[in-house]
Amino acid sequence: MLVKRWIVILASLAIGAAATWAIITLVFSTSFEFFAYSNVGLLFISIACIAAIWLDYFLDTKFLKS
């Protein structure tokens, strides 16, 4: 169970970082400086949390109690 939880944490952070980079550079065609670092952080946190919720569901780690 502990290994699954670490997988959820690390994978969600990686998904959040990759998706944030892709959205800012590929979709908006801008840089982190122009997009504002606070917005980058908020985008990263929101995508990482969504990924963590779905990974928790699929890996059945019980982070979120049902």
Secondary structure, 3 states (H helix, E strand, C coil): CHHHHHHHHHHHHHHHHHHHHHHHHHHCCCCHHHHCHHHHHHHHHHHHHHHHHHHHHHHCCCCCCC
